[in-house]
Amino acid sequence: MGKPYIKGGTPIGSASLCKTCSYAHIMTGYRESEMITMCNDVHPNIVVPFLIYECTGYYDKNRPNWKLMEDLAIDVNPRSAEAGGFQSRCRLPRSRGRTRPCGRLRQAR
């Protein structure tokens, strides 16, 4: 399940969108306070002084590109253009003008 969007709701967590964005250049030091984030989507490139919650230029770097999706796709070849419809695998004799259902057959009394 995805996370639900609630308009005007309180943001949960403190993870920045920049950590998974293709346009971000993140330099991190040894301490948590030593981090510089540069956004390469805007011109001129800017240093982002705070964690980003929502961004209109966000592009997920974990999203597969077209070539990768083509490589992972399964080739499906249609059998024929005939209309098959529903077909039963078992054929049963008619009794009293009715057909018996497939599967468990009740014995006639």
N, CA, C and O atoms as a GROMACS GRO file, in nm:
protein
  436
    1MET      N    1   0.084  -0.118   0.000
    1MET     CA    2   0.000   0.000   0.000
    1MET      C    3   0.088   0.124   0.000
    1MET      O    4   0.194   0.126   0.064
    2GLY      N    5   0.045   0.226  -0.071
    2GLY     CA    6   0.117   0.351  -0.071
    2GLY      C    7   0.074   0.438   0.044
    2GLY      O    8  -0.024   0.410   0.112
    3LYS      N    9   0.149   0.545   0.066
    3LYS     CA   10   0.110   0.634   0.175
    3LYS      C   11   0.000   0.727   0.126
    3LYS      O   12   0.012   0.783   0.016
    4PRO      N   13  -0.105   0.746   0.204
    4PRO     CA   14  -0.214   0.832   0.161
    4PRO      C   15  -0.174   0.979   0.164
    4PRO      O   16  -0.095   1.021   0.249
    5TYR      N   17  -0.229   1.057   0.072
    5TYR     CA   18  -0.203   1.201   0.069
    5TYR      C   19  -0.319   1.273   0.135
    5TYR      O   20  -0.434   1.255   0.096
    6ILE      N   21  -0.289   1.353   0.234
    6ILE     CA   22  -0.390   1.433   0.302
    6ILE      C   23  -0.352   1.579   0.282
    6ILE      O   24  -0.248   1.624   0.329
    7LYS      N   25  -0.438   1.652   0.210
    7LYS     CA   26  -0.408   1.792   0.179
    7LYS      C   27  -0.401   1.874   0.308
    7LYS      O   28  -0.492   1.872   0.390
    8GLY      N   29  -0.289   1.945   0.323
    8GLY     CA   30  -0.270   2.029   0.440
    8GLY      C   31  -0.234   1.951   0.565
    8GLY      O   32  -0.236   2.007   0.674
    9GLY      N   33  -0.202   1.823   0.552
    9GLY     CA   34  -0.167   1.740   0.667
    9GLY      C   35  -0.026   1.769   0.716
    9GLY      O   36   0.051   1.839   0.649
   10THR      N   37   0.007   1.717   0.831
   10THR     CA   38   0.140   1.734   0.888
   10THR      C   39   0.237   1.637   0.823
   10THR      O   40   0.209   1.517   0.816
   11PRO      N   41   0.353   1.686   0.776
   11PRO     CA   42   0.451   1.594   0.718
   11PRO      C   43   0.504   1.496   0.822
   11PRO      O   44   0.530   1.533   0.936
   12ILE      N   45   0.520   1.369   0.780
   12ILE     CA   46   0.570   1.265   0.870
   12ILE      C   47   0.714   1.236   0.835
   12ILE      O   48   0.747   1.218   0.718
   13GLY      N   49   0.800   1.231   0.934
   13GLY     CA   50   0.940   1.199   0.912
   13GLY      C   51   1.019   1.321   0.869
   13GLY      O   52   0.964   1.430   0.850
   14SER      N   53   1.149   1.302   0.854
   14SER     CA   54   1.233   1.414   0.815
   14SER      C   55   1.324   1.378   0.699
   14SER      O   56   1.427   1.443   0.680
   15ALA      N   57   1.289   1.276   0.620
   15ALA     CA   58   1.370   1.238   0.505
   15ALA      C   59   1.346   1.337   0.392
   15ALA      O   60   1.231   1.371   0.361
   16SER      N   61   1.452   1.382   0.331
   16SER     CA   62   1.442   1.479   0.223
   16SER      C   63   1.422   1.409   0.090
   16SER      O   64   1.477   1.301   0.068
   17LEU      N   65   1.343   1.469   0.001
   17LEU     CA   66   1.324   1.416  -0.133
   17LEU      C   67   1.455   1.417  -0.211
   17LEU      O   68   1.473   1.337  -0.303
   18CYS      N   69   1.544   1.505  -0.176
   18CYS     CA   70   1.671   1.518  -0.249
   18CYS      C   71   1.755   1.391  -0.243
   18CYS      O   72   1.836   1.367  -0.333
   19LYS      N   73   1.738   1.309  -0.138
   19LYS     CA   74   1.819   1.188  -0.126
   19LYS      C   75   1.790   1.087  -0.237
   19LYS      O   76   1.877   1.005  -0.268
   20THR      N   77   1.672   1.090  -0.297
   20THR     CA   78   1.637   0.997  -0.403
   20THR      C   79   1.612   1.067  -0.536
   20THR      O   80   1.554   1.007  -0.627
   21CYS      N   81   1.654   1.192  -0.549
   21CYS     CA   82   1.632   1.269  -0.672
   21CYS      C   83   1.754   1.261  -0.764
   21CYS      O   84   1.868   1.264  -0.717
   22SER      N   85   1.728   1.251  -0.893
   22SER     CA   86   1.837   1.245  -0.991
   22SER      C   87   1.910   1.377  -1.006
   22SER      O   88   2.028   1.379  -1.040
   23TYR      N   89   1.843   1.487  -0.980
   23TYR     CA   90   1.901   1.620  -1.000
   23TYR      C   91   1.979   1.670  -0.879
   23TYR      O   92   2.036   1.779  -0.884
   24ALA      N   93   1.982   1.594  -0.771
   24ALA     CA   94   2.048   1.640  -0.649
   24ALA      C   95   2.194   1.598  -0.647
   24ALA      O   96   2.230   1.487  -0.688
   25HIS      N   97   2.277   1.688  -0.600
   25HIS     CA   98   2.419   1.659  -0.574
   25HIS      C   99   2.438   1.678  -0.425
   25HIS      O  100   2.435   1.791  -0.376
   26ILE      N  101   2.457   1.566  -0.353
   26ILE     CA  102   2.462   1.571  -0.207
   26ILE      C  103   2.604   1.537  -0.162
   26ILE      O  104   2.659   1.434  -0.200
   27MET      N  105   2.661   1.625  -0.081
   27MET     CA  106   2.792   1.602  -0.021
   27MET      C  107   2.772   1.591   0.129
   27MET      O  108   2.717   1.681   0.192
   28THR      N  109   2.816   1.479   0.187
   28THR     CA  110   2.796   1.452   0.328
   28THR      C  111   2.931   1.434   0.396
   28THR      O  112   3.019   1.365   0.345
   29GLY      N  113   2.946   1.496   0.513
   29GLY     CA  114   3.066   1.481   0.594
   29GLY      C  115   3.049   1.369   0.694
   29GLY      O  116   2.956   1.289   0.684
   30TYR      N  117   3.137   1.365   0.791
   30TYR     CA  118   3.134   1.261   0.893
   30TYR      C  119   3.025   1.286   0.996
   30TYR      O  120   2.971   1.190   1.053
   31ARG      N  121   2.992   1.409   1.021
   31ARG     CA  122   2.885   1.442   1.116
   31ARG      C  123   2.754   1.460   1.041
   31ARG      O  124   2.753   1.486   0.921
   32GLU      N  125   2.644   1.445   1.113
   32GLU     CA  126   2.513   1.462   1.051
   32GLU      C  127   2.490   1.606   1.006
   32GLU      O  128   2.418   1.630   0.909
   33SER      N  129   2.552   1.702   1.075
   33SER     CA  130   2.535   1.842   1.040
   33SER      C  131   2.619   1.882   0.919
   33SER      O  132   2.600   1.991   0.864
   34GLU      N  133   2.712   1.796   0.877
   34GLU     CA  134   2.798   1.828   0.763
   34GLU      C  135   2.739   1.770   0.634
   34GLU      O  136   2.779   1.663   0.589
   35MET      N  137   2.643   1.842   0.578
   35MET     CA  138   2.580   1.798   0.454
   35MET      C  139   2.543   1.920   0.371
   35MET      O  140   2.482   2.014   0.421
   36ILE      N  141   2.580   1.917   0.245
   36ILE     CA  142   2.544   2.023   0.151
   36ILE      C  143   2.469   1.958   0.036
   36ILE      O  144   2.514   1.858  -0.020
   37THR      N  145   2.355   2.013   0.001
   37THR     CA  146   2.273   1.963  -0.109
   37THR      C  147   2.263   2.072  -0.215
   37THR      O  148   2.226   2.186  -0.187
   38MET      N  149   2.297   2.034  -0.339
   38MET     CA  150   2.285   2.127  -0.451
   38MET      C  151   2.181   2.073  -0.548
   38MET      O  152   2.182   1.954  -0.579
   39CYS      N  153   2.093   2.158  -0.595
   39CYS     CA  154   1.989   2.119  -0.690
   39CYS      C  155   2.036   2.158  -0.829
   39CYS      O  156   2.060   2.275  -0.857
   40ASN      N  157   2.048   2.058  -0.918
   40ASN     CA  158   2.092   2.083  -1.055
   40ASN      C  159   1.976   2.100  -1.152
   40ASN      O  160   1.998   2.116  -1.272
   41ASP      N  161   1.853   2.099  -1.103
   41ASP     CA  162   1.735   2.114  -1.189
   41ASP      C  163   1.709   2.260  -1.224
   41ASP      O  164   1.654   2.289  -1.330
   42VAL      N  165   1.746   2.349  -1.138
   42VAL     CA  166   1.723   2.492  -1.162
   42VAL      C  167   1.851   2.555  -1.216
   42VAL      O  168   1.961   2.504  -1.194
   43HIS      N  169   1.836   2.667  -1.285
   43HIS     CA  170   1.954   2.738  -1.337
   43HIS      C  171   1.953   2.879  -1.282
   43HIS      O  172   1.852   2.947  -1.300
   44PRO      N  173   2.051   2.927  -1.219
   44PRO     CA  174   2.176   2.859  -1.180
   44PRO      C  175   2.150   2.761  -1.068
   44PRO      O  176   2.052   2.774  -0.995
   45ASN      N  177   2.239   2.663  -1.053
   45ASN     CA  178   2.226   2.562  -0.948
   45ASN      C  179   2.228   2.631  -0.812
   45ASN      O  180   2.303   2.726  -0.791
   46ILE      N  181   2.145   2.582  -0.721
   46ILE     CA  182   2.135   2.645  -0.589
   46ILE      C  183   2.170   2.545  -0.480
   46ILE      O  184   2.155   2.424  -0.497
   47VAL      N  185   2.217   2.596  -0.368
   47VAL     CA  186   2.239   2.515  -0.249
   47VAL      C  187   2.109   2.518  -0.170
   47VAL      O  188   2.054   2.624  -0.141
   48VAL      N  189   2.060   2.399  -0.136
   48VAL     CA  190   1.934   2.388  -0.063
   48VAL      C  191   1.965   2.390   0.086
   48VAL      O  192   2.032   2.299   0.136
   49PRO      N  193   1.918   2.492   0.160
   49PRO     CA  194   1.957   2.506   0.301
   49PRO      C  195   1.871   2.425   0.399
   49PRO      O  196   1.897   2.428   0.519
   50PHE      N  197   1.769   2.353   0.351
   50PHE     CA  198   1.680   2.279   0.441
   50PHE      C  199   1.635   2.150   0.372
   50PHE      O  200   1.657   2.132   0.253
   51LEU      N  201   1.571   2.061   0.449
   51LEU     CA  202   1.520   1.936   0.394
   51LEU      C  203   1.397   1.964   0.308
   51LEU      O  204   1.312   2.045   0.346
   52ILE      N  205   1.387   1.898   0.195
   52ILE     CA  206   1.277   1.922   0.102
   52ILE      C  207   1.167   1.817   0.125
   52ILE      O  208   1.194   1.697   0.128
   53TYR      N  209   1.044   1.865   0.142
   53TYR     CA  210   0.929   1.777   0.160
   53TYR      C  211   0.860   1.751   0.028
   53TYR      O  212   0.820   1.638   0.000
   54GLU      N  213   0.844   1.855  -0.057
   54GLU     CA  214   0.774   1.842  -0.184
   54GLU      C  215   0.847   1.927  -0.287
   54GLU      O  216   0.889   2.039  -0.258
   55CYS      N  217   0.862   1.872  -0.409
   55CYS     CA  218   0.935   1.943  -0.513
   55CYS      C  219   0.870   1.915  -0.648
   55CYS      O  220   0.839   1.800  -0.679
   56THR      N  221   0.850   2.020  -0.728
   56THR     CA  222   0.787   2.001  -0.859
   56THR      C  223   0.885   1.946  -0.962
   56THR      O  224   0.842   1.888  -1.062
   57GLY      N  225   1.015   1.960  -0.940
   57GLY     CA  226   1.114   1.909  -1.032
   57GLY      C  227   1.172   1.775  -0.991
   57GLY      O  228   1.276   1.734  -1.042
   58TYR      N  229   1.105   1.705  -0.899
   58TYR     CA  230   1.157   1.579  -0.846
   58TYR      C  231   1.153   1.470  -0.953
   58TYR      O  232   1.051   1.451  -1.019
   59TYR      N  233   1.265   1.398  -0.970
   59TYR     CA  234   1.275   1.286  -1.062
   59TYR      C  235   1.345   1.172  -0.988
   59TYR      O  236   1.464   1.181  -0.958
   60ASP      N  237   1.271   1.066  -0.960
   60ASP     CA  238   1.322   0.956  -0.880
   60ASP      C  239   1.434   0.883  -0.954
   60ASP      O  240   1.414   0.835  -1.065
   61LYS      N  241   1.552   0.874  -0.894
   61LYS     CA  242   1.665   0.809  -0.959
   61LYS      C  243   1.654   0.658  -0.954
   61LYS      O  244   1.730   0.589  -1.023
   62ASN      N  245   1.562   0.604  -0.874
   62ASN     CA  246   1.541   0.459  -0.868
   62ASN      C  247   1.439   0.411  -0.970
   62ASN      O  248   1.417   0.290  -0.983
   63ARG      N  249   1.376   0.503  -1.042
   63ARG     CA  250   1.277   0.467  -1.143
   63ARG      C  251   1.348   0.412  -1.265
   63ARG      O  252   1.445   0.472  -1.312
   64PRO      N  253   1.302   0.299  -1.320
   64PRO     CA  254   1.370   0.242  -1.437
   64PRO      C  255   1.348   0.327  -1.562
   64PRO      O  256   1.242   0.389  -1.579
   65ASN      N  257   1.449   0.330  -1.649
   65ASN     CA  258   1.434   0.404  -1.774
   65ASN      C  259   1.371   0.312  -1.879
   65ASN      O  260   1.344   0.195  -1.852
   66TRP      N  261   1.346   0.366  -1.998
   66TRP     CA  262   1.276   0.293  -2.103
   66TRP      C  263   1.352   0.168  -2.146
   66TRP      O  264   1.292   0.063  -2.167
   67LYS      N  265   1.483   0.178  -2.161
   67LYS     CA  266   1.566   0.065  -2.204
   67LYS      C  267   1.558  -0.049  -2.103
   67LYS      O  268   1.544  -0.165  -2.141
   68LEU      N  269   1.566  -0.018  -1.975
   68LEU     CA  270   1.558  -0.120  -1.871
   68LEU      C  271   1.421  -0.186  -1.870
   68LEU      O  272   1.412  -0.308  -1.851
   69MET      N  273   1.314  -0.108  -1.890
   69MET     CA  274   1.180  -0.166  -1.893
   69MET      C  275   1.164  -0.258  -2.014
   69MET      O  276   1.098  -0.362  -2.003
   70GLU      N  277   1.223  -0.223  -2.129
   70GLU     CA  278   1.217  -0.311  -2.246
   70GLU      C  279   1.293  -0.441  -2.221
   70GLU      O  280   1.248  -0.547  -2.264
   71ASP      N  281   1.406  -0.433  -2.151
   71ASP     CA  282   1.484  -0.553  -2.121
   71ASP      C  283   1.410  -0.646  -2.026
   71ASP      O  284   1.422  -0.768  -2.036
   72LEU      N  285   1.333  -0.590  -1.932
   72LEU     CA  286   1.260  -0.670  -1.834
   72LEU      C  287   1.125  -0.720  -1.884
   72LEU      O  288   1.065  -0.809  -1.824
   73ALA      N  289   1.076  -0.664  -1.995
   73ALA     CA  290   0.943  -0.698  -2.045
   73ALA      C  291   0.940  -0.839  -2.102
   73ALA      O  292   1.040  -0.888  -2.156
   74ILE      N  293   0.825  -0.903  -2.091
   74ILE     CA  294   0.804  -1.036  -2.147
   74ILE      C  295   0.736  -1.019  -2.282
   74ILE      O  296   0.635  -0.948  -2.293
   75ASP      N  297   0.790  -1.083  -2.386
   75ASP     CA  298   0.729  -1.076  -2.519
   75ASP      C  299   0.605  -1.165  -2.522
   75ASP      O  300   0.612  -1.283  -2.486
   76VAL      N  301   0.494  -1.108  -2.564
   76VAL     CA  302   0.368  -1.182  -2.573
   76VAL      C  303   0.327  -1.184  -2.719
   76VAL      O  304   0.307  -1.079  -2.780
   77ASN      N  305   0.313  -1.304  -2.776
   77ASN     CA  306   0.270  -1.320  -2.914
   77ASN      C  307   0.128  -1.373  -2.915
   77ASN      O  308   0.100  -1.476  -2.852
   78PRO      N  309   0.037  -1.306  -2.984
   78PRO     CA  310  -0.101  -1.355  -2.989
   78PRO      C  311  -0.108  -1.486  -3.068
   78PRO      O  312  -0.036  -1.503  -3.166
   79ARG      N  313  -0.193  -1.579  -3.024
   79ARG     CA  314  -0.205  -1.709  -3.091
   79ARG      C  315  -0.272  -1.695  -3.227
   79ARG      O  316  -0.213  -1.727  -3.330
   80SER      N  317  -0.393  -1.647  -3.226
   80SER     CA  318  -0.466  -1.628  -3.352
   80SER      C  319  -0.572  -1.523  -3.329
   80SER      O  320  -0.598  -1.481  -3.216
   81ALA      N  321  -0.633  -1.481  -3.437
   81ALA     CA  322  -0.736  -1.377  -3.428
   81ALA      C  323  -0.874  -1.437  -3.411
   81ALA      O  324  -0.973  -1.364  -3.416
   82GLU      N  325  -0.884  -1.570  -3.390
   82GLU     CA  326  -1.014  -1.634  -3.373
   82GLU      C  327  -1.075  -1.598  -3.239
   82GLU      O  328  -1.004  -1.583  -3.139
   83ALA      N  329  -1.206  -1.584  -3.238
   83ALA     CA  330  -1.276  -1.557  -3.113
   83ALA      C  331  -1.296  -1.691  -3.043
   83ALA      O  332  -1.368  -1.777  -3.094
   84GLY      N  333  -1.236  -1.709  -2.929
   84GLY     CA  334  -1.242  -1.836  -2.858
   84GLY      C  335  -1.364  -1.848  -2.770
   84GLY      O  336  -1.428  -1.953  -2.766
   85GLY      N  337  -1.396  -1.742  -2.699
   85GLY     CA  338  -1.507  -1.749  -2.605
   85GLY      C  339  -1.475  -1.841  -2.489
   85GLY      O  340  -1.358  -1.868  -2.461
   86PHE      N  341  -1.578  -1.888  -2.420
   86PHE     CA  342  -1.559  -1.981  -2.308
   86PHE      C  343  -1.574  -2.123  -2.360
   86PHE      O  344  -1.669  -2.154  -2.433
   87GLN      N  345  -1.482  -2.208  -2.324
   87GLN     CA  346  -1.488  -2.346  -2.367
   87GLN      C  347  -1.473  -2.436  -2.244
   87GLN      O  348  -1.393  -2.409  -2.155
   88SER      N  349  -1.553  -2.543  -2.242
   88SER     CA  350  -1.547  -2.638  -2.133
   88SER      C  351  -1.450  -2.749  -2.168
   88SER      O  352  -1.443  -2.791  -2.283
   89ARG      N  353  -1.373  -2.796  -2.071
   89ARG     CA  354  -1.278  -2.904  -2.096
   89ARG      C  355  -1.344  -3.041  -2.087
   89ARG      O  356  -1.295  -3.138  -2.145
   90CYS      N  357  -1.454  -3.050  -2.016
   90CYS     CA  358  -1.519  -3.180  -2.004
   90CYS      C  359  -1.651  -3.177  -2.081
   90CYS      O  360  -1.724  -3.078  -2.079
   91ARG      N  361  -1.680  -3.287  -2.147
   91ARG     CA  362  -1.805  -3.299  -2.221
   91ARG      C  363  -1.887  -3.410  -2.156
   91ARG      O  364  -1.842  -3.524  -2.144
   92LEU      N  365  -2.006  -3.376  -2.115
   92LEU     CA  366  -2.091  -3.471  -2.045
   92LEU      C  367  -2.218  -3.495  -2.127
   92LEU      O  368  -2.264  -3.405  -2.197
   93PRO      N  369  -2.274  -3.616  -2.118
   93PRO     CA  370  -2.399  -3.642  -2.191
   93PRO      C  371  -2.514  -3.564  -2.127
   93PRO      O  372  -2.513  -3.535  -2.008
   94ARG      N  373  -2.610  -3.532  -2.210
   94ARG     CA  374  -2.728  -3.460  -2.161
   94ARG      C  375  -2.823  -3.558  -2.094
   94ARG      O  376  -2.840  -3.672  -2.138
   95SER      N  377  -2.884  -3.512  -1.987
   95SER     CA  378  -2.985  -3.594  -1.920
   95SER      C  379  -3.109  -3.510  -1.897
   95SER      O  380  -3.103  -3.405  -1.833
   96ARG      N  381  -3.221  -3.557  -1.949
   96ARG     CA  382  -3.349  -3.485  -1.936
   96ARG      C  383  -3.343  -3.345  -1.993
   96ARG      O  384  -3.410  -3.254  -1.943
   97GLY      N  385  -3.264  -3.325  -2.097
   97GLY     CA  386  -3.261  -3.196  -2.163
   97GLY      C  387  -3.172  -3.094  -2.095
   97GLY      O  388  -3.161  -2.980  -2.141
   98ARG      N  389  -3.108  -3.133  -1.986
   98ARG     CA  390  -3.020  -3.041  -1.914
   98ARG      C  391  -2.878  -3.093  -1.919
   98ARG      O  392  -2.855  -3.213  -1.934
   99THR      N  393  -2.782  -3.003  -1.908
   99THR     CA  394  -2.642  -3.046  -1.904
   99THR      C  395  -2.598  -3.052  -1.759
   99THR      O  396  -2.639  -2.969  -1.678
  100ARG      N  397  -2.514  -3.148  -1.727
  100ARG     CA  398  -2.462  -3.160  -1.592
  100ARG      C  399  -2.340  -3.070  -1.576
  100ARG      O  400  -2.265  -3.052  -1.672
  101PRO      N  401  -2.319  -3.015  -1.458
  101PRO     CA  402  -2.200  -2.929  -1.439
  101PRO      C  403  -2.074  -3.013  -1.433
  101PRO      O  404  -2.077  -3.129  -1.393
  102CYS      N  405  -1.961  -2.952  -1.472
  102CYS     CA  406  -1.832  -3.019  -1.462
  102CYS      C  407  -1.791  -3.027  -1.314
  102CYS      O  408  -1.845  -2.955  -1.230
  103GLY      N  409  -1.698  -3.114  -1.285
  103GLY     CA  410  -1.651  -3.127  -1.149
  103GLY      C  411  -1.716  -3.248  -1.084
  103GLY      O  412  -1.720  -3.356  -1.143
  104ARG      N  413  -1.767  -3.231  -0.965
  104ARG     CA  414  -1.832  -3.342  -0.896
  104ARG      C  415  -1.968  -3.369  -0.958
  104ARG      O  416  -2.050  -3.279  -0.975
  105LEU      N  417  -1.991  -3.490  -0.991
  105LEU     CA  418  -2.120  -3.528  -1.051
  105LEU      C  419  -2.202  -3.602  -0.946
  105LEU      O  420  -2.154  -3.695  -0.881
  106ARG      N  421  -2.323  -3.562  -0.932
  106ARG     CA  422  -2.414  -3.630  -0.842
  106ARG      C  423  -2.474  -3.748  -0.916
  106ARG      O  424  -2.503  -3.740  -1.036
  107GLN      N  425  -2.492  -3.856  -0.847
  107GLN     CA  426  -2.553  -3.972  -0.910
  107GLN      C  427  -2.702  -3.949  -0.920
  107GLN      O  428  -2.766  -3.900  -0.827
  108ALA      N  429  -2.755  -3.986  -1.036
  108ALA     CA  430  -2.900  -3.970  -1.059
  108ALA      C  431  -2.978  -4.069  -0.976
  108ALA      O  432  -2.933  -4.182  -0.957
  109ARG      N  433  -3.091  -4.030  -0.925
  109ARG     CA  434  -3.174  -4.116  -0.841
  109ARG      C  435  -3.273  -4.191  -0.924
  109ARG      O  436  -3.352  -4.269  -0.871
   0.00000   0.00000   0.00000
